[in-house]
Amino acid sequence: MLCLSRPARETIEAFISSQKNLVFSYPQIGATREQAPKGYTVDHNRIHLGIGAETFARAKAAVQNWKMFEVPGLTLCWPDTPIAVGATVALLASHFGLWSLNACRIVYVLEQQGAIERYSFAYGTLPEHGVIGEERFTVEYHTQDQSVSYDLYAFSRPTLLATLAYPFARTLQRRFARDSKAAMVRAVQA
């Protein structure tokens, strides 16, 4: 949804409410668990966050509190939304004096124990999103070497309307990955 000015909270809440019961905009729900389906652009980004169980606990808390979205030019609506399957959020972004609202819903939440401990969730795009696809946010703790990392894995393609603006959308996706990794570093170090 494009807006000429920053939408009011009531407008954003109505937008999120209108998306809650709609189907995902792509058929491969949950594919970020394994491998992206054919026909999509894949982005995979990773950053080392530090060492130790305490660092992992901070990283996990950061993901659970949407800290990876504390980036310039983007507002998560709303960061108090619990990380739970079915939770719907909107991403509010500003571009060249315009605002866009993009709807996503959490597809799955995973927590794994063992030699590699993981906490992750993925959300998928809903009909009112500028691209079609899914993105996974993961923090990992390798118990053997004590390393902690943040991993983003996504697949996407443009909507029919966004095809012309897709090069710009790709730039925004790369910027988000860079800024999200930096936000996680800040969150873990805080």
N, C-alpha and C positions, 0 to 999 in steps of 0.2 A: 504494500500500500504506500503510495507516494503522497506526501503532504507538502504544501507550500510553506508551512511554518511548523515549529515544534508542536506536536499534538498535546493536548491537555491530558492529564491522568485519566479522566473519565473516558476520553476517546480511546486511549490505549487499553483500558480495562474492557471496553466494549469490543475492541478488536480481538483481544485475547479470548474473550468469551465466545465470539463468533467462530473461532477456530477450534475450540475445545473438542467438538464432536465430529469434526471433519476427518476424512481419511488422509493418510500420508500422501504426498505428491509423487511417490515412487513405490514400486512394488517390492523391492528387495529389503524389506524391513529387517534390521538387525545384521546386515551384511558386514558391518565394521567389526564384528566379532572375529571374522576369519579373513576374508579377502573381498576387495571391492569388485562389483560386477563389471562386466565388459560394457564399454560405451560411456564410461564416466572418466573424468579427470581425477587422478588420485593425488592427494597431498599427505605427506608423512613428515612430521617434524618432531624433534626430540631434543631435550636439554637436560644436562646433569644438574641436579639441585643441591647435592651435598652428600654427606655420609651419616649413617646411623639411624637407629629406630626413632629417635626424637625428630629428626628431619623428616622421616616418612610420616610421622604422626602430624606434623605441621603441614606437610604437602597434602595429605588426605583431607585435613580440616579445610585447607584452602579450596580444594576442589568442591567439597561439600557446601562451601559458602560462596561458590561462583567467583572466587577471586581472580580466576584467569580471564574474566571479562572486565577487569578494571583497566581498560585501555582507552587511549584518546579517541574521541569521535564516535564512540559506541556506548550505548546504555542498555544494560540488561533490565528488562521489565518482567519480573521483579526479583531482586537478589534474595529476598526472603522466601522464595518458592522452594519447597523441599525437593531434594534430589530423590525423585520417586517415579516409577514407571507411570506414564500417563500425564505427568505434570506438563503444562503448556506455558511457554514463555514467549516473549517478543523481544527482538533485537531492534533497537532504535538507533539509526545511523544518520549522520548528516553528510551530505555531499553537495558541494557547490551551491549552497543556499536552499537545497531541498532536503527533506527528511524522508526516510523510508522506514516502514515497520515490516519486520520479517518474522513469521510465526514458526515455532519449532515445538516438538513434543518429545519428551524423554521416552526412548524405546526400551532400554534395558539399563540395569544397574548390576555391576558384578563386583564381588569381593572374593579374592582368592588368597589362600594361605599356602605356605610351603617354602621351598627354596627361593622362590620369587613370590613375594606378596604383592598383590595388585588391588587397587581400587579404581574402578572406572565406571563411566556411564556414557551413553550415546544419546544424541537427540537427532530426530529426523525432521525434514522440512514438511510443512503443511502447505495447502494451496496458496496462501498469501505469503510467499517467500520469493526472493529474487532468483534463487537457484533451486535445483532439485537435488536432494542427496541426504547424506548422513555424516555426522561427525562424532568421533569418540574422544573422550578426555580421560587419560590414564595417568596414575602415579604408580611407580613400581619401586620396590625395595628388594634388592638382591642380598639375601642374608649372608651369602658366602663372602662377598667383598664389601658389604655394608653400603653399597652405592644406591642412591635414590635419584630417580629421573621422572620427568614429565614428558608425556608422549601424546601428540595429537595425530589422529588418523582420520582422513575424510575422503569421501568421493562426492563429486558434484558434476552437474551439467546445467547449462542455462535453460530457463523456461523459454517458451516460444517468444514471448514479449521481450525477454532480456537478451536474446541472441546478439543483437547489435551492441549491447553494452557489456557483453561478456568479457572482453579484454579488461575493461575497467573493474568488473567484478573480480576477476582473477587477481588484479593488483590489490584489491581490498582483502581478498582471502590471504594473500601472502603477507600483507601488513598485519592482519589479525594474528596469524601464526607467530610472527616475530614479536608483536606486542604482548600476546598471551604468554609466551615463554618468559618474557621480561617481567610480566605481572606475577607469575608464579615464583620466580626468583625473589622478587621483593616480598611476597607473602611469606615465603619460607624463612627469609632472613629477618623478618620483622620480629 
